[in-house]
């Protein structure tokens, strides 16, 4: 069984910073791409940041230049450093990963975390 668990969310004032973490655990053979998504009330889930196994990143336009994704492959952990936060960044942030488990080594599956709330006050 593979799990993704996010942490690091909370309440912060506009202009502040937060760092999210997403730890993958379980019977993991390999992790391919990882990503952060977010969903605000009444809105569709949107891509925040995407990072390949080699560390290449790309970002959604609203967060470009303010957020930075990174990963520690030895720890199976994804990070999101969020700076210059704005009230419109308020959302539930979800971790996503393409993983080959030891049980299904010939195929990749997509896994999601349970989400962590980020609230930015004005």
KOLMI-60561 format. One record per residue: residue number from 1; x, y, z of N, C-alpha, C in turn. Coordinates in Angstrom, 3 decimals, decimal comma. Layout:
<nodes>
> NUM / X / Y / Z / X / Y / Z / X / Y / Z
...
</nodes>
This chain:
<nodes>
> 1 / 0,847 / -1,193 / 0,000 / 0,000 / 0,000 / 0,000 / 0,880 / 1,240 / 0,000
> 2 / 0,546 / 2,193 / -0,858 / 1,311 / 3,428 / -0,964 / 0,471 / 4,576 / -0,408
> 3 / 1,101 / 5,441 / 0,362 / 0,417 / 6,604 / 0,908 / 1,220 / 7,858 / 0,656
> 4 / 0,499 / 8,974 / 0,459 / 1,097 / 10,297 / 0,402 / 0,494 / 11,113 / 1,539
> 5 / 1,344 / 11,711 / 2,352 / 0,868 / 12,490 / 3,489 / 1,479 / 13,876 / 3,441
> 6 / 0,614 / 14,901 / 3,318 / 1,066 / 16,281 / 3,305 / 1,117 / 16,846 / 4,720
> 7 / 1,967 / 17,828 / 4,906 / 2,050 / 18,554 / 6,169 / 2,584 / 19,948 / 5,903
> 8 / 2,436 / 20,835 / 6,894 / 3,011 / 22,169 / 6,791 / 2,025 / 23,280 / 6,507
> 9 / 0,764 / 22,932 / 6,267 / -0,222 / 23,971 / 6,025 / -0,521 / 24,758 / 7,293
> 10 / -1,279 / 25,832 / 7,123 / -1,650 / 26,634 / 8,273 / -2,151 / 27,999 / 7,873
> 11 / -2,215 / 28,893 / 8,857 / -2,676 / 30,262 / 8,650 / -1,474 / 31,195 / 8,653
> 12 / -1,406 / 32,063 / 7,654 / -0,290 / 32,999 / 7,541 / -0,819 / 34,321 / 7,003
> 13 / -0,143 / 35,408 / 7,349 / -0,533 / 36,716 / 6,827 / -0,001 / 36,906 / 5,412
> 14 / -0,680 / 37,748 / 4,666 / -0,224 / 38,076 / 3,312 / 1,219 / 38,579 / 3,362
> 15 / 2,006 / 38,104 / 2,411 / 3,418 / 38,444 / 2,369 / 4,306 / 37,449 / 3,085
> 16 / 3,704 / 36,554 / 3,843 / 4,456 / 35,562 / 4,590 / 4,834 / 34,352 / 3,762
> 17 / 5,419 / 33,368 / 4,448 / 5,899 / 32,155 / 3,786 / 5,437 / 30,909 / 4,535
> 18 / 5,314 / 29,829 / 3,799 / 5,055 / 28,503 / 4,348 / 5,826 / 27,489 / 3,528
> 19 / 6,142 / 26,367 / 4,158 / 6,773 / 25,266 / 3,445 / 5,948 / 24,009 / 3,658
> 20 / 5,460 / 23,458 / 2,559 / 4,696 / 22,218 / 2,598 / 5,614 / 21,030 / 2,328
> 21 / 5,268 / 19,905 / 2,927 / 5,977 / 18,658 / 2,671 / 4,977 / 17,586 / 2,305
> 22 / 5,439 / 16,628 / 1,517 / 4,618 / 15,480 / 1,146 / 5,517 / 14,250 / 1,190
> 23 / 5,234 / 13,369 / 2,116 / 6,036 / 12,164 / 2,287 / 5,307 / 10,962 / 1,700
> 24 / 5,991 / 10,266 / 0,814 / 5,453 / 9,034 / 0,238 / 5,989 / 7,854 / 1,037
> 25 / 5,109 / 6,915 / 1,350 / 5,533 / 5,753 / 2,123 / 4,817 / 4,506 / 1,626
> 26 / 5,313 / 3,359 / 2,077 / 4,708 / 2,102 / 1,674 / 5,642 / 1,310 / 0,794
> 27 / 5,051 / 0,397 / 0,050 / 5,833 / -0,518 / -0,771 / 6,149 / 0,131 / -2,120
> 28 / 7,118 / 1,041 / -2,107 / 7,453 / 1,836 / -3,286 / 8,650 / 1,260 / -4,010
> 29 / 8,494 / 1,064 / -5,328 / 9,631 / 0,654 / -6,149 / 10,329 / 1,886 / -6,720
> 30 / 9,550 / 2,791 / -7,296 / 10,124 / 4,027 / -7,819 / 9,050 / 5,099 / -7,913
> 31 / 9,504 / 6,362 / -7,866 / 8,606 / 7,503 / -8,020 / 9,026 / 8,279 / -9,250
> 32 / 8,099 / 8,528 / -10,127 / 8,377 / 9,295 / -11,332 / 8,093 / 10,766 / -11,033
> 33 / 7,132 / 11,350 / -11,700 / 6,849 / 12,759 / -11,469 / 6,067 / 12,963 / -10,180
> 34 / 6,240 / 14,150 / -9,610 / 5,483 / 14,560 / -8,434 / 4,949 / 15,962 / -8,693
> 35 / 3,881 / 16,304 / -8,015 / 3,270 / 17,600 / -8,285 / 2,471 / 18,081 / -7,079
> 36 / 2,262 / 19,377 / -7,056 / 1,342 / 20,015 / -6,115 / 0,173 / 20,598 / -6,895
> 37 / -1,020 / 20,346 / -6,400 / -2,235 / 20,945 / -6,918 / -2,899 / 21,690 / -5,761
> 38 / -3,834 / 22,566 / -6,100 / -4,613 / 23,223 / -5,065 / -6,052 / 23,402 / -5,533
> 39 / -6,930 / 23,487 / -4,566 / -8,342 / 23,696 / -4,876 / -8,932 / 24,652 / -3,850
> 40 / -9,390 / 25,785 / -4,354 / -10,056 / 26,775 / -3,521 / -11,558 / 26,510 / -3,547
> 41 / -12,293 / 26,970 / -2,533 / -13,745 / 26,742 / -2,498 / -14,420 / 27,260 / -3,762
> 42 / -15,244 / 26,416 / -4,375 / -15,974 / 26,815 / -5,560 / -15,182 / 26,847 / -6,838
> 43 / -13,924 / 26,430 / -6,778 / -13,066 / 26,450 / -7,973 / -12,567 / 25,058 / -8,299
> 44 / -12,118 / 24,889 / -9,542 / -11,553 / 23,615 / -9,955 / -10,137 / 23,449 / -9,395
> 45 / -9,735 / 22,203 / -9,250 / -8,363 / 21,925 / -8,818 / -7,410 / 22,386 / -9,924
> 46 / -6,325 / 23,055 / -9,525 / -5,373 / 23,561 / -10,512 / -3,952 / 23,137 / -10,155
> 47 / -3,141 / 23,007 / -11,191 / -1,739 / 22,651 / -10,987 / -0,982 / 23,837 / -10,404
> 48 / -0,215 / 23,572 / -9,373 / 0,639 / 24,587 / -8,769 / 2,081 / 24,418 / -9,246
> 49 / 2,591 / 23,200 / -9,125 / 3,985 / 22,940 / -9,503 / 4,134 / 21,472 / -9,860
> 50 / 5,047 / 21,217 / -10,784 / 5,295 / 19,866 / -11,261 / 6,814 / 19,666 / -11,273
> 51 / 7,270 / 18,491 / -10,833 / 8,709 / 18,252 / -10,806 / 8,987 / 16,826 / -11,259
> 52 / 9,937 / 16,681 / -12,172 / 10,293 / 15,361 / -12,677 / 11,229 / 14,649 / -11,704
> 53 / 11,506 / 13,388 / -11,971 / 12,418 / 12,637 / -11,116 / 13,825 / 13,236 / -11,153
> 54 / 14,142 / 13,920 / -12,240 / 15,443 / 14,552 / -12,363 / 15,514 / 15,960 / -11,791
> 55 / 14,362 / 16,478 / -11,335 / 14,345 / 17,789 / -10,691 / 13,913 / 18,947 / -11,569
> 56 / 13,505 / 18,675 / -12,796 / 13,012 / 19,746 / -13,660 / 11,629 / 20,174 / -13,198
> 57 / 11,452 / 21,485 / -13,057 / 10,192 / 21,995 / -12,520 / 9,464 / 22,869 / -13,523
> 58 / 8,161 / 22,932 / -13,376 / 7,381 / 23,968 / -14,019 / 6,231 / 24,343 / -13,100
> 59 / 5,726 / 25,563 / -13,291 / 4,791 / 26,148 / -12,346 / 3,569 / 26,737 / -13,042
> 60 / 2,469 / 26,778 / -12,289 / 1,305 / 27,469 / -12,771 / 1,577 / 28,969 / -12,796
> 61 / 0,945 / 29,672 / -13,722 / 1,205 / 31,106 / -13,866 / 0,994 / 31,902 / -12,580
> 62 / -0,053 / 31,609 / -11,777 / -0,300 / 32,434 / -10,576 / 0,818 / 32,376 / -9,528
> 63 / 1,650 / 31,330 / -9,565 / 2,656 / 31,165 / -8,515 / 4,075 / 31,323 / -9,046
> 64 / 4,212 / 31,505 / -10,346 / 5,539 / 31,636 / -10,948 / 6,342 / 32,736 / -10,268
> 65 / 7,552 / 32,417 / -9,861 / 8,411 / 33,400 / -9,219 / 8,230 / 33,534 / -7,719
> 66 / 7,185 / 32,924 / -7,176 / 6,940 / 33,012 / -5,722 / 7,082 / 31,657 / -5,035
> 67 / 6,736 / 30,589 / -5,739 / 6,774 / 29,248 / -5,164 / 7,929 / 28,460 / -5,782
> 68 / 8,469 / 27,522 / -5,009 / 9,538 / 26,659 / -5,512 / 9,318 / 25,234 / -5,025
> 69 / 9,252 / 24,319 / -5,961 / 9,107 / 22,896 / -5,637 / 10,475 / 22,223 / -5,658
> 70 / 10,652 / 21,269 / -4,762 / 11,874 / 20,474 / -4,741 / 11,523 / 19,091 / -4,202
> 71 / 12,452 / 18,164 / -4,352 / 12,211 / 16,819 / -3,856 / 13,502 / 16,202 / -3,355
> 72 / 13,347 / 15,338 / -2,375 / 14,462 / 14,552 / -1,852 / 14,158 / 13,110 / -2,208
> 73 / 14,794 / 12,611 / -3,242 / 14,481 / 11,264 / -3,731 / 14,881 / 10,180 / -2,713
> 74 / 15,883 / 10,450 / -1,923 / 16,307 / 9,465 / -0,918 / 15,261 / 9,312 / 0,183
> 75 / 14,508 / 10,386 / 0,419 / 13,483 / 10,361 / 1,463 / 12,077 / 10,221 / 0,896
> 76 / 11,968 / 10,104 / -0,442 / 10,640 / 10,026 / -1,092 / 9,737 / 11,175 / -0,640
> 77 / 10,296 / 12,363 / -0,610 / 9,573 / 13,514 / -0,091 / 9,599 / 14,672 / -1,083
> 78 / 8,463 / 15,309 / -1,216 / 8,269 / 16,470 / -2,080 / 8,050 / 17,689 / -1,189
> 79 / 8,580 / 18,826 / -1,617 / 8,433 / 20,065 / -0,859 / 7,863 / 21,168 / -1,747
> 80 / 7,238 / 22,147 / -1,083 / 6,805 / 23,349 / -1,777 / 7,085 / 24,541 / -0,872
> 81 / 8,051 / 25,348 / -1,264 / 8,346 / 26,581 / -0,550 / 7,484 / 27,680 / -1,148
> 82 / 6,653 / 28,287 / -0,321 / 5,723 / 29,305 / -0,779 / 6,087 / 30,638 / -0,137
> 83 / 6,471 / 31,599 / -0,952 / 6,858 / 32,922 / -0,481 / 5,902 / 33,979 / -1,017
> 84 / 5,937 / 35,157 / -0,399 / 5,086 / 36,278 / -0,842 / 3,640 / 35,821 / -1,026
> 85 / 3,130 / 35,137 / -0,030 / 1,779 / 34,578 / -0,130 / 0,729 / 35,674 / -0,215
> 86 / -0,322 / 35,360 / -0,982 / -1,434 / 36,287 / -1,206 / -2,730 / 35,626 / -0,738
> 87 / -3,742 / 36,416 / -0,404 / -5,025 / 35,814 / -0,005 / -5,578 / 34,854 / -1,058
> 88 / -5,315 / 35,129 / -2,328 / -5,819 / 34,239 / -3,384 / -5,077 / 32,910 / -3,445
> 89 / -4,032 / 32,739 / -2,651 / -3,365 / 31,441 / -2,548 / -4,088 / 30,521 / -1,564
> 90 / -5,088 / 31,031 / -0,869 / -5,849 / 30,224 / 0,074 / -6,532 / 29,066 / -0,648
> 91 / -6,270 / 27,855 / -0,176 / -6,796 / 26,648 / -0,820 / -6,363 / 25,427 / -0,016
> 92 / -6,929 / 24,290 / -0,389 / -6,393 / 23,014 / 0,075 / -5,343 / 22,579 / -0,949
> 93 / -4,166 / 22,267 / -0,474 / -3,056 / 21,879 / -1,330 / -2,895 / 20,354 / -1,281
> 94 / -2,837 / 19,748 / -2,466 / -2,750 / 18,304 / -2,593 / -1,439 / 17,899 / -3,253
> 95 / -0,889 / 16,828 / -2,757 / 0,297 / 16,213 / -3,352 / -0,147 / 15,108 / -4,315
> 96 / 0,575 / 14,975 / -5,400 / 0,267 / 13,985 / -6,438 / 1,567 / 13,341 / -6,865
> 97 / 1,540 / 12,040 / -7,135 / 2,764 / 11,380 / -7,587 / 2,433 / 10,184 / -8,466
> 98 / 3,303 / 9,941 / -9,426 / 3,226 / 8,752 / -10,276 / 4,226 / 7,752 / -9,706
> 99 / 3,712 / 6,616 / -9,230 / 4,538 / 5,677 / -8,457 / 4,372 / 4,261 / -8,981
> 100 / 5,498 / 3,566 / -9,059 / 5,466 / 2,116 / -9,264 / 5,619 / 1,480 / -7,887
> 101 / 4,626 / 0,724 / -7,473 / 4,753 / 0,013 / -6,207 / 5,448 / -1,325 / -6,453
> 102 / 5,919 / -1,937 / -5,385 / 6,559 / -3,245 / -5,526 / 5,551 / -4,309 / -5,943
> 103 / 4,274 / -4,060 / -5,680 / 3,238 / -5,019 / -6,062 / 2,863 / -4,910 / -7,532
> 104 / 3,001 / -3,709 / -8,103 / 2,629 / -3,502 / -9,517 / 3,811 / -2,878 / -10,234
> 105 / 4,927 / -3,548 / -10,198 / 6,197 / -2,996 / -10,659 / 6,196 / -2,660 / -12,144
> 106 / 5,328 / -3,300 / -12,926 / 5,322 / -3,063 / -14,371 / 4,455 / -1,886 / -14,771
> 107 / 3,756 / -1,274 / -13,840 / 2,895 / -0,161 / -14,199 / 2,944 / 0,940 / -13,151
> 108 / 2,751 / 2,158 / -13,623 / 2,671 / 3,313 / -12,735 / 1,215 / 3,609 / -12,395
> 109 / 1,008 / 4,057 / -11,202 / -0,311 / 4,517 / -10,793 / -0,190 / 5,914 / -10,200
> 110 / -1,295 / 6,643 / -10,244 / -1,324 / 7,993 / -9,688 / -1,895 / 7,950 / -8,283
> 111 / -1,186 / 8,590 / -7,376 / -1,622 / 8,650 / -5,986 / -1,809 / 10,109 / -5,568
> 112 / -2,745 / 10,312 / -4,660 / -3,038 / 11,639 / -4,112 / -2,942 / 11,597 / -2,592
> 113 / -2,501 / 12,703 / -2,031 / -2,562 / 12,872 / -0,593 / -3,945 / 13,362 / -0,180
> 114 / -4,126 / 13,513 / 1,125 / -5,434 / 13,908 / 1,645 / -5,622 / 15,418 / 1,643
> 115 / -4,546 / 16,156 / 1,426 / -4,632 / 17,615 / 1,354 / -4,276 / 18,296 / 2,659
> 116 / -3,747 / 19,506 / 2,528 / -3,447 / 20,324 / 3,695 / -3,943 / 21,745 / 3,430
> 117 / -4,596 / 22,338 / 4,400 / -5,214 / 23,655 / 4,220 / -4,176 / 24,756 / 4,386
> 118 / -4,169 / 25,676 / 3,436 / -3,365 / 26,893 / 3,531 / -4,320 / 28,075 / 3,493
> 119 / -4,248 / 28,921 / 4,493 / -5,101 / 30,097 / 4,566 / -4,224 / 31,332 / 4,705
> 120 / -4,422 / 32,282 / 3,796 / -3,630 / 33,511 / 3,813 / -4,569 / 34,669 / 4,134
> 121 / -4,326 / 35,347 / 5,223 / -5,174 / 36,468 / 5,626 / -4,622 / 37,783 / 5,086
> 122 / -5,537 / 38,703 / 4,808 / -5,123 / 40,003 / 4,239 / -4,821 / 41,007 / 5,332
</nodes>
